[in-house]
Amino acid sequence: MQASRGTRTKTRNLLKKKARARGLSPINRALQTFDVGEKVNIIIDPSVHKGMPFSRFHGLTGVVIGERGKAYEVSVKAGNKTKIVVARPEHLVKNAN
């Protein structure tokens, strides 16, 4: 029988928190807001399952192009294509640059 390949396959080390960072993240992460045109880093928070982008986009930087409900649409350059990633604010971090 073929093994199932869900949305979190091959993410054992990618979506692992450090020992002292385990548990729920602060509520401020969920309440943060972003403006259109703002640069953000996609850092997946494994303790929040809702609004989690696909693991391929973990660590990439993109530009917020809009809102979709409580989530944000982020334009990300993946290879030669531009993709639109829908992610909730728990998985986004403001870019320092």
FENGI-V333719 format. One record per backbone hydrogen bond with DSSP energy under -1.0 kcal/mol. CO is the residue of the C=O (numbers start at 1). NH is the residue of the N-H. Records with the same first field share a line. If there is no record, write none. Layout:
# FENGI-V333719
CO=NH ; NH
This chain:
# FENGI-V333719
6=9
11=15
13=16
18=21
26=29
27=31
35=38
38=64
39=95
40=62
41=93
42=59
45=48
49=52
51=88
54=57
55=58
57=60
60=42
62=40
63=75
64=37
66=73
68=71
71=68
72=87
73=65 ; 66
74=85
75=63
76=83
78=81
81=78
83=76
85=74
87=72
88=91
89=92
91=43
93=41
